[in-house]
Amino acid sequence: MSVPIVVGVDGSTSALSAVRWAAAEAARHHVALKLVHAYLVPGRGYPEVVLTANEVRQALEEQGRQWLADAEAVVRAAEPDVEVGVELAHSGAAGAMVWESKRARLVVLGSRGLGGFTGVLVGSVAVAVAAHGECPVVVVREELPEGGPVVVGVDGSPTSEQAVAFAFEAASMRDAPLVALLAGNDFPLVFGGPVPVDWDQVEEQERLELAERLAGWQEKYPDVRVERKVVRDRPARALLELAATAQLLVVGSRGRGGFKGMLLGSTSQTLVYHAPCPLAVVRSHPTA
């Protein structure tokens, strides 16, 4: 198989939505799709007198293979020309998907699995893989949007630059408009008091910065229609508002204000939990 798109499978409705999204993405890029289900035999919690560890393992394997077969059937129906591989991994789901991210083009996950509580917006596996994955990670909700723009958050950081590249390619492949947002609400302080700020001048500077950040990519993707937005608001809130009508939201894993060693910045973490559309979290290249 070529470097594939990898999607996690766990039998949930959310995971099947992720499979459909990933299959369409594999078809667009003419790459293979790899379906992965990971399971662990519980160390306790089942009646040892009645069941042996081997019986539990066999039951989990059978269930996992059935879920993989169901997911493959979804791919065959939606994108029959996509090459499909399957893997049943004996490990924790988050660890398995992080491992897959080392050799994947993209990792796609449902927002929450079978164990999710009612009302929980995102499961622990999606959060962990978004934080630790080594390739772009896409978190997909159960309902897939039809149409709408691709939205990308821009802040000038290395991860933002990688996110912009990802977003331009995504918009071009979908023949969709791209909305690029630069948002900020920083208030300069001196001795604890606000400094008078010419917000019109600040906004103009930010518009110029945004234009500079996008210029090279607009030349590379002249087919992409770009709308530039500069707002004075918290980035997460502004991006969530745009995501309500988007088909894909793209952000870097952490912004320029992130602490060294931080894997997910506050904006990307908020969006993992609350984005209403598929969310791509893009990590910068190690040399960036």
C-alpha positions in Angstrom: 0.0 0.0 0.0 1.1 3.6 -0.6 1.3 5.9 2.4 -2.4 5.5 3.4 -5.0 7.4 5.2 -5.7 5.6 8.4 -9.1 5.5 10.1 -10.1 4.1 13.5 -13.0 1.6 13.6 -14.8 0.8 16.8 -18.4 -0.1 15.8 -19.8 3.3 16.7 -21.9 5.5 14.5 -19.3 8.2 14.9 -16.6 5.9 13.6 -18.6 4.9 10.5 -19.0 8.7 9.8 -15.2 8.9 10.1 -14.9 6.0 7.6 -17.1 7.7 5.1 -15.2 10.9 5.4 -11.8 9.2 5.1 -13.0 7.1 2.1 -13.9 10.3 0.2 -10.6 11.8 1.1 -8.7 8.7 -0.1 -10.6 8.9 -3.4 -9.7 12.6 -3.8 -6.0 11.9 -3.3 -5.9 8.5 -5.0 -4.3 6.8 -2.0 -5.1 3.7 0.0 -7.3 3.6 3.1 -6.4 1.5 6.1 -9.1 0.5 8.6 -7.7 -0.2 12.1 -9.5 -1.6 15.1 -7.5 -1.9 18.4 -8.6 -3.9 21.5 -7.3 -4.9 24.8 -8.3 -7.9 26.9 -9.4 -6.5 30.3 -7.3 -7.5 33.2 -10.4 -7.8 35.4 -14.0 -7.1 35.3 -15.4 -10.3 33.8 -16.4 -13.5 35.7 -13.1 -15.5 35.8 -14.9 -18.7 36.9 -17.0 -18.7 33.7 -14.7 -17.0 31.1 -11.0 -17.4 30.5 -8.8 -14.7 29.1 -8.5 -16.7 25.9 -12.3 -16.8 25.4 -12.5 -13.1 26.0 -9.7 -12.5 23.5 -11.5 -14.6 20.9 -14.8 -12.8 21.5 -13.1 -9.4 21.2 -11.3 -10.5 18.0 -14.5 -11.7 16.4 -16.3 -8.5 17.3 -13.4 -6.4 16.0 -13.3 -8.3 12.7 -17.0 -7.9 12.3 -16.7 -4.1 12.8 -13.8 -4.0 10.3 -15.9 -5.9 7.8 -18.9 -3.5 8.3 -16.6 -0.5 7.8 -15.1 -2.0 4.7 -18.6 -2.5 3.3 -19.2 1.2 3.9 -16.1 2.0 1.9 -17.0 -0.4 -0.9 -20.4 1.2 -1.2 -19.3 4.8 -1.1 -15.9 4.6 -2.9 -15.5 1.3 -4.7 -12.2 2.2 -6.4 -10.4 3.0 -3.1 -7.8 0.3 -2.1 -8.7 -0.9 1.4 -6.6 -2.7 4.0 -7.6 -3.8 7.5 -5.7 -4.4 10.7 -6.7 -5.8 14.0 -4.3 -4.5 16.7 -3.9 -6.0 20.2 -3.3 -2.7 22.0 -5.0 0.3 23.4 -6.8 2.3 20.8 -5.1 5.6 21.4 -1.6 4.0 21.4 -2.4 2.1 18.2 -3.6 5.2 16.4 -0.6 7.3 17.5 1.7 4.5 16.2 -0.2 4.5 12.9 0.3 8.2 12.7 4.0 7.7 12.3 3.5 6.2 8.9 0.2 7.7 7.7 -0.7 10.5 5.4 -3.7 11.3 7.7 -5.4 9.8 10.7 -9.2 10.0 10.9 -11.2 9.4 14.0 -14.8 9.6 15.1 -15.4 12.1 17.8 -16.5 9.5 20.4 -16.8 5.8 20.5 -19.2 3.2 21.9 -18.1 4.0 25.5 -19.0 7.7 25.3 -21.5 9.1 27.8 -24.6 10.8 26.5 -23.8 14.5 25.9 -20.0 14.0 25.7 -18.8 15.8 22.6 -15.5 14.0 22.1 -14.0 10.8 23.4 -10.6 10.3 25.2 -9.1 8.5 22.2 -9.8 11.4 19.8 -8.3 13.9 22.3 -5.2 11.8 22.9 -4.5 11.2 19.2 -5.0 14.8 18.3 -2.5 15.7 21.0 0.1 13.1 20.2 -0.3 12.1 16.6 2.6 12.7 14.3 0.6 13.4 11.1 -2.5 15.6 10.7 -5.4 14.2 12.7 -9.1 14.7 11.6 -11.9 14.4 14.2 -15.3 13.7 12.6 -18.7 14.2 14.1 -21.6 11.8 13.4 -23.3 14.3 11.1 -21.2 15.1 8.0 -21.9 18.6 6.6 -22.8 19.0 2.9 -20.9 21.8 1.2 -19.7 25.0 2.8 -16.2 26.5 2.9 -12.9 25.2 4.4 -12.0 27.4 7.3 -8.4 27.8 8.6 -7.1 29.6 11.6 -4.0 31.8 11.0 -1.7 33.2 13.6 1.8 33.3 12.1 3.2 30.3 14.0 4.9 27.3 12.4 1.9 25.1 13.0 -0.3 27.8 11.5 1.8 27.8 8.4 1.3 24.0 8.0 -2.4 24.4 8.7 -2.7 27.0 5.9 -0.9 24.6 3.5 -3.3 21.8 4.5 -6.3 24.0 4.1 -5.4 25.3 0.7 -5.0 21.8 -0.6 -8.2 20.7 1.0 -10.1 23.6 -0.6 -8.6 23.0 -4.0 -9.4 19.3 -3.9 -13.0 20.1 -2.9 -13.5 23.1 -5.3 -14.6 24.9 -2.1 -13.9 28.5 -1.0 -11.4 29.1 1.8 -12.0 31.4 4.7 -8.8 32.4 6.5 -9.3 33.9 9.9 -6.8 35.9 12.0 -8.3 36.7 15.4 -6.9 38.3 18.5 -8.0 40.2 21.5 -4.8 41.0 23.3 -4.8 44.2 25.3 -1.4 45.6 25.8 -0.7 46.3 29.5 1.7 48.6 31.3 1.9 48.3 35.1 -1.4 46.6 35.1 -3.2 49.3 33.1 -4.4 49.4 29.5 -2.4 51.3 27.0 -4.4 53.4 24.5 -4.5 51.5 21.3 -5.3 52.6 17.8 -7.4 49.6 16.9 -7.9 50.7 13.3 -4.1 50.7 12.9 -3.8 47.3 14.6 -6.4 45.8 12.4 -4.7 47.2 9.3 -1.4 45.7 10.4 -3.1 42.3 11.0 -4.8 42.5 7.5 -1.4 43.0 6.0 0.1 40.1 8.0 -2.7 37.8 7.0 -2.3 38.8 3.3 1.4 38.1 3.5 0.8 34.7 5.1 -1.6 33.7 2.3 0.2 35.2 -0.7 2.5 32.3 -1.6 -0.3 29.8 -1.2 -2.7 31.8 -3.3 -0.1 31.7 -6.1 0.2 27.9 -5.7 -3.5 27.4 -5.7 -4.9 30.1 -8.0 -8.2 28.1 -8.3 -9.0 28.6 -4.6 -11.4 31.5 -3.8 -10.1 33.1 -0.6 -12.0 35.2 1.9 -9.7 36.9 4.5 -11.2 37.8 7.9 -9.6 39.8 10.7 -11.6 40.0 13.9 -11.0 41.2 17.5 -12.2 38.1 19.3 -11.0 35.0 21.0 -9.7 32.7 18.2 -11.7 29.6 19.4 -14.9 31.5 19.6 -14.5 33.1 16.2 -13.5 29.8 14.5 -16.5 28.0 16.1 -18.8 30.6 14.7 -17.4 30.1 11.2 -17.4 26.3 11.6 -21.2 26.2 12.0 -21.5 26.4 8.2 -18.1 24.9 7.2 -17.3 21.5 5.7 -13.9 21.4 7.3 -12.1 23.4 10.0 -8.2 23.4 10.0 -6.0 24.6 12.8 -2.4 24.1 14.0 -1.8 22.0 17.0 -0.7 25.0 19.1 -0.3 28.7 18.4 2.6 31.1 18.8 1.6 31.7 22.4 2.0 28.0 23.3 4.4 26.9 26.0 7.4 24.7 25.0 6.4 21.1 25.1 2.7 21.8 24.9 1.1 19.4 22.5 -2.3 21.1 22.1 -2.8 24.8 22.5 -5.9 26.2 24.2 -7.6 27.1 20.8 -7.0 23.7 19.2 -8.0 21.9 22.4 -11.3 23.8 22.6 -12.0 23.1 19.0 -11.3 19.3 19.4 -14.1 19.3 22.0 -16.6 21.6 20.3 -16.1 22.0 16.5 -19.4 21.1 14.9 -17.8 20.0 11.6 -14.8 17.8 10.8 -11.7 19.3 12.4 -8.1 18.8 11.1 -5.4 19.4 13.7 -2.1 19.9 11.8 1.3 19.6 13.6 4.3 21.5 12.3 7.2 19.6 10.7 9.9 19.0 13.4 12.3 21.3 11.5 9.8 24.1 11.3 
